Amino acid sequence: MKRTIFAHLNKNQNHMFKNYNLIFFLLVLVQTLQGQTLQEGLKQLENENYTAALNTFTSLNATNPKNPIFAYYIGEVHYALENYEAARTSYSIGLNVSSNCDECRVGLAKLDLDNGKFLEAKKNFDSALKGNSKNHALIALVGDAYLYSKKPNVDEALALLTKARDLDPKVAKYWAHLGDAQVLKGDFGSAMTAYETAVEKNKNEPETYVKMAKIWSSSKKYDLATEKLESAIAIAPDYALAYKDLYELYIKSKNYTKVIPVLQKYVALAGSDISAKVRLVKFLCFQAKDYERAIEEGKQIIASNPDQYTIYRWLAWSYGELNKYQESFDQSNLLFSEIAKDTTRKTFSSDYEYLAKAAAKLGKMDIAEKNYTKILETEPSRSSEIYGMLAKTFYDSKDSNKYEKALEWYTKKQNLQALNNTDQYYLGLCLYYLGYYSRADSSFAKVVELTPNYAQGWLMRARCNNSLDPDNVQFLSKPFYEKYIEIASIDKEKNKKNLIESYNYLAYYYIQQNDLVQGKSFYEKIIELDATNEDALDKLKILNQK
């Protein structure tokens, strides 16, 4: 639980350093339109409107290339977007502009920290802090880098954030980030105390309420979490992250009806940031299961942002759920084509599953089989499940070898574990259609042993034994047809065809036993179900003449 919470915090903290930098650099900024624009950029960054933030900082940098602050913030945007090489370039540009840009140096250090280059990171951190023993904003910045890194060092973070707090205990952010450190350590009580102190220092900081909400949410106290998020929104109605956490809270608490308006508000605040719109499509597909709308929204995104490869995933899944298999197949192939362009892009077992399902429905069984088995490369524990899916896929297909292939996969599954009743039934059908009547009968015997009231199981036992005794020398099928009639007669209309088959068999049996009365009775039962059945009418006519 604590790792999950921190991972969420970490994701939201990639760009939190802006507040310290704002304090630090406002001292060197002239109160002009540029200063106002910087604040606009910081607001955009806070709301995860990365495209707008990047445009703002790039514009400022173009008009003020000698101020390293703008290069630094360009780096922060790239860092938040996980464009790490671009971030490194921007931080380096800032340092080239001014070797005194300690914030740029911290930016480079946190990249090294994320990559496990601890010595290189420490060297840059120490260099940044040299001569800045009283600069609490910069000290906190380094503490944050240790705390929110992909490879966090909580002890270092705590030491630095504590020092920053002691230098200026009035700064609410320091208390809040100390709370984050306690969360990472799993000490939620101390974390909540730190957050409450942060609120005392500044009641108008929405971010702190969001942090408190995370703790309540992790404890499944969703009402209290909702209350804190609503407080954050009341303080700052345009604070995007509060809406983000609120819709995620609604998802977690399965309150799906409230998700979409909150998510839409988040998307609106995130502005042109495409990642927010992608989240909406994902929710519509994955949680809301509003596949039509997911497709509509997804197509709009892909039209102007073809690089958003994950959209192909949600389109493939949505089309698949709507049984639009050609479209699902096409989108799946586009997804895998885009994934192949970048080794860092991930595939999920469901990606192969939807492609396999669509391929099977389109009669492309080689592709279906290839993609189902592809799942096993990363999830061998699912072997039994996948074998069953492959078996049923071949059974349902129009492939000329479908029963042989289905039998092959059912056998593989059976070699791993005992088949469930459904698999056992379809295994029996495969064996029956392939002419392995004795083995098929054994399968159906297992089915009715577990589900004695399953009429179809008894019918298939009757048919198997009829095939084993084609000349009715032993009348092996008699007890099974009788059992079928006993169960199926509850709904004669539904089971009419198979009941007629059963009555015909028993009529023949009794006639062969010279029990004409019983034989006639079964033909009469057929007429009750089908008054125009010519065969039964003819047989009755002959019997009535005797």
N, C-alpha and C positions, 0 to 999 in steps of 0.2 A: 504493500500500500504506500509506504513512504517513498519508494522509488518512483511509483506512478505519479504521485503528487509532484515530486520534485521535477520529474521529466516534463510535466506540464508547466511548472514554474519556469524551468530552464528555457523552454521554448518561448515563453513570453518575456524572458529577461535578456534576450540576445542584444537588445538595443536599449537597455535601461540606463546605460551609462550617460545618456544624453543629459539627464538632469544635473549631474555633477559638472559636466562640461559646460552646460549653460551657465551655472554659477560662476565657473572659472573664467569663461571667455567673455561674459557680459562686461567684465572689467576692462576688456580691451576693445570692445565694440562701441562704436559711436552710436548714439541713439538716433538712428536714421531708419529709413525704410528697409535698409539691409538688415538691421537688427530685428525688425518686425517680420521680415521674410524668413529669417533664421528660425524664429519662433513658430512660424507657420510650418516650416519644414520639420521641426521637432514634433509638432502636433501630428503631422502626417505620418511620421515614423512611429509615433506612439500608437496610432490607430491602424498600424500595419498597412497603410496606404503607400506601399513601397515605390510604386511607379511615380506617384506625385512627389514623394519625398526626394527621390533621385533627381527628378527634373528640377525641383527647387534648389537643391544643393549644387547641382551642376551649373545652373544659371548663376548662382551666387559666386561659385568658383571662377566662372568665366569673367565676371566683372571685377573680381577681387582675387586674382591668382596668387598674390603675395601673402594672403592670409591662410595658414595651414588648416584652420578650423573647418573650412569647407571640404577640403580633401579628406579630412578625418571623417566627417559625417557621410561623405560619399562611401567611404570604406565601411562605415557602420550599416548603411543600407545594404551593401553587398554582403556583409556578414550575416545580416538578418535573413537575406535571401539564400544563404548558403553558397554564394558565389565567392568562394574563399580566395581564389587567385586574384580576382578583381579587387577584393578587399585588401589583399596584401599590396597590390599595385597602388591603390589609393593611399593607404597609410604611408607607403614609401615616398610617394609624391609629396605628402605633407611634410615628411622629415627632410626632404630635399629643399623644400621651400624654407623651412626653418628647422635647424637642428635642435631647437628648444621646444619643439612640439612633443612634449612628454606623452600626451594623449595618443598621438600616432605611434609612439614607441610602445605604449601599452597595447594598442591594437595589434601590432606585430607580435608582441609577446603572447597574447591570448591565442593567436593562430598557431604558434609553436606549441603552446600548452595543449591545445586540442589535438595536435598531431603527436603528442607524447615526447616532444623535444623539450624536456623539462629544464635542462641546463641552459639552452638557448633562451627559453622563456624567462628564467630567473635573471639571466644577465640583463635582458631588456627591462624587466621590472625594476631591478636594482638601479639601473641607470636612470630610469624615470623618476624614482623616488630620491635619488641623490640630490641633496640640497633642498628637498621639499618635505622635511620632517614635520612641518607644521601645516602643510597643505592638506587639510582633511578631505577636500574633494578628490584630489588625486590619489590619496591613500585609499579612499573608499573605492575609487575606480579600479585600482589594482586588486582590492579585496573582492570586488564583483567579478573580475576576470577569473580569479581562482574559484569562486563559488559557482558561476554559471557555465564553466567550461564543460566540454564533453568528458573531460577527465578531471573532475573537481578535486580540489584539495581543501577540504572543509576547515582543517585546523589553521591553515594559512589565512583563509578567508575570515575566520572568526577573529584571529589576532589583528588583522588589518582593519576590519570593520569596527571592532571594539575600540581600536586606537582612534579611528576617525570619529566615532561617537563621543569618546572622552574629550577629544579636542573641541567638539561642538555638539553637545547633547541636545541642542534645540532642533537639529535637523531630523525630521521625521523619517526620511529615507534611510538613514543609517540604522535606526531601530527596526524598520521594516525588513531590511536586507539581513540583519542579524536574525530576524525571525525565519527568513528563508534558509539560513544556515542551520538553524535548529530543526527545521523540517527535514533537511537532508540527513541530519543525524538521527532522525526519528523521535526527537523530543518535541512532541506537538504541544504539550503544556507550556513549555518555555517559549515556543514559537508564538503561541497565542498571546502570552504575556507581552512579548516584544511588539506584536502587532497592536495590541491595545495601548501600549505606551506611545507608539507611532501616531495613533489616532488622537491621543491626548495632546501631542505636539502639533498636530495639524489635522483638524477634523475635515478639511476640505480636499484631502488627497484620496481620490477614488481607488487608486491602486491598492491601498492597504486593506480596504474592505473586500476587495477581490481576493486577496491573500487569505483573509480570515474565512471567506466563503469556501476556499479550497479545503481547509481543514475540516470544516463542518461537513462538506460534501464527502470527504474521505471516510468520515464516520457514519455516513448514510443519514445524516441529519439534514435532509434536503430542505426542510422548511427554514431552518436557521441559515443555511447557505443562501437560499433564495432571498431572505431578508437582507443579508449583507450586500448581495449584488444589486438589489433594488436601492439600497442606500447609496451605492456607488453611482448608479444611474441618476438618482435624484440630485447628487452633488454635481455630476458632470454628464448631462444628457447626451453628449457627443463622445463619450469615452467608449470607444469601440470594443475594447477588451472585456468590459463588463457584459456587453451583449454576447460576446463570443462565449464567455464562461457560462452565461445564463442558458444559452441554447444547448451547450454541452451538458449542463446540469439537467435540463429537461430530458435530454436523450438518456442520460444515466438513470434518471428516475422513471424512464419509460412514459413520460408525459409528452407524447409526440405531438399532440394537437396544438401545443403552445410553441413548438419549435420554429415553424416556418416564419411567423411574423418577426420573431426575435432575430432569427438568422438573416432575414431580409434587411432588418435594421442594421445589423452588423455589416452586411454586404454594402449597404448604402454608405455607411460611414467609412468603410475601407476604400470607397471610391473606385478608382480605376485599377486597384490592385486585383489582379486576376486570380490570385490564390483564394480570395474570399468567395469569388464566384464559383470556383472549382469546389470549394467546400459545400456550397449550396447544392450543386449537382450531385455530389457524393451523398449528401443527406437524403435528397429526393429519391435516389436510387436505393441506397443501402438501408436506410432506416424508415423513411416515409413510404417507400415502395410506390411512389407516384411516378411510374416509369414513363408515362407520356410526357409529363412535364420535365422530367430529367432529360429526356431526349431533346425536347424543345430548347431548354436552357443550354444543354451541352453542345448542340449544333451551332447555337449563336456564338459560343466561346470559340469553338474550333474554327469557325469561319474567319475570325480575325486573329486568332492565336493558335495556329496549327502546331506550335511547339508544346502545347499543353497536352502531353501524351496520355496522362491519366484519364482525360476525358474519353478517349477511345475505350478505356476499360469500362467506364460507367455506361457508355452507349452500348457496348457489346452485351453487358449484363442486362440492361433495360430491354433491349430488343429481344434477348433470349427469354426473359420472363414474359414477354408479350407474344412469344411463339413466332416471332418474325426472324426465322432462322437464317435466311440469306443475309439480312442486314447485320445480324449478330455475327455471322461468319466473317463478313467483310470488315466490320469494326475490330474484331479480334485480330485479324491479320494486320490491320493498320497498327494496332497496339504493339504487337510483337515486332513489327518493322521498326517502330520508333524506339522500342526498348533496345533493339540490337545496335542502335547508333551510340549508345552510352552504357558502358559496363556497370555504372553505378545505379542504373535504373533497375528496380526490382520487379519480379514477377510473383504472382500469387497462384496458389493451386487452383483457385477459382477461375483464373484466366485460362488455364488449360482446360478446365472443366467446361466452361461455356463454349470454348472453341470446339471441343470434342462433341458436345451435345449438338451444336449447330451442324457440324460436319456429318454426324450420324443421321440427323433428320434430312440432310441433303443427299444422303447416299454415299458420302465420301468416307467409307469405313476405314480405309488405311490411315487417313488423317485423324479420325476419331480415336482409333486404337493407339496411335503414336502419342497423342496428347494426354490420353488417360494414363498411359504408362509413364509419361514424363513426370507426372505428379509424384511417382514413387521414387524418383531420384532425390528429392528433397524431403519426402515424407514417407519413408519405408514402413512406418508404423501403420499406415493406412492401406497396406497391401490387401488385406481381406476385403475391406470396403470397396477398393478400386476394382478388384477382381470381380466382385459382385456387380458393380456398375457396368463393367465391360461385358459381362455375361448377358445381362438384361438388355444392354444396348444392341448386341448382336442378335439376340432373340427377337427384338422388336424391329430389326432392320429388314430391308428388302434384299440383302446380300444372299447370293445363291448358296453360300456355305454357312448361312447364319446358324443353323443348329449345331454344326460341327464346331464352329468358333465359340458359340455360347457354351457348349459342353466342355470345351477346352478350358475356359475361364472358370466355370463352376467347379470343375475338377481341381483347378489350382486353389480356389478358395477352400474347397473341402479338405484339401491337404493341409491347410493352415489351421482350420477350426471347424467344428460342427456347423452345418448350414442352418440358418433360421428357416422357419416353415415356408416363407415365401420363396426363398432360394431353392428349398427342397422341392417345392411344387414345380417351379420352372425347370429345374434339373430333370424331374420326371417327364415333363413335356418334351424336352430335348431328346431324351432317351427314347421316348415313345415314337416321336416322328422319325427318328433315325432307325427304328426297328429293333431297338434293344428292349424288348417287352418285359423280360424277367427283371432286368435292372430297374426299368421304369416302375414296375409294380412295387418293387422294394422301396423306391423313393416315395410313392404315393402312400404306401403302408405307414411310413414314418410320419407323413403329413396327417393322416387321420388318427394316428395314435395320439398326437399332440392336440389335434382339433377334431374330435370325433363327430362334431356336428357340421363339419365342412362338407356339404353335399358334393361339390365338384371333385373332391378327393376320392370319394366313393365311386363316382361316375368314371373317373380315370382308371381306378382299379378294375372296374367292370370291363372297360375297353381293352386294357392290357391283357386281362385273362381271356377275353374273347379272341384276341390276336394269338395268344398262346394255345388256344383250343378252337381253331377256325372252323372245324367240322362239328363242333359241339358234341364231341364224344363224351366228355366229362361234365359239360355245362359248368365250367369253372366260374363263370361270371355271375351265376344266379344270386348268391348271397350279397354281392356288391350292388347289383341292380336293385335288389329288394331294399337294401339300406339307403340307396339313393332316393328311391321312391318315398320311403318313410320321412326323410328329411325335406326333400324338395316339394312334397305335396302341400306344404304350408303356403306356398305361393305358386299355384299351378299355372297361372297365366304367364308369369315370368319364366318359369322353367318348362313351358309347354313342349318345346322341341325335344329336349332331353328326356322328358317324361314319356313322350311318344316312343322314343328309341327304347326306353326301359320296358314299357308295356309290350312292345313288339317282341322283345327278347323273351319275356316271361310267357307270353301267349304261345310262342313257338315251343318253349320248354314243356308246358302243360299238355299241349297237343301231342308232343312226342311221347309223353307219359300216358297217353290215351285218356287224359282228364279234360274232355271237351268242354265241360261246364266252366272250369277255371280258365281254359284257353279263350272261350267266348267272352268271359268277363273282362279280360284285359283288352280285347278288341273293342268292347263297349266303352271302356275307359278312354280309349283313343278317340272314339266318336264323340264322347262328351267334351273333349278338348278341341276336336276338329271334325265338325259334322260332315265335311266334304272330303275326308281322307279316303281316297279311292281304294287303296290297298286294304285298309281295315274293313271297308264296306264289302269288298269282294270276298275277303276271308270269312266274314260273318255270314254272307249269303251262302257260301259253300257249307259252312258248319251247320247252318239252320236246315239244310237239306238232308243232313244225316240223321 
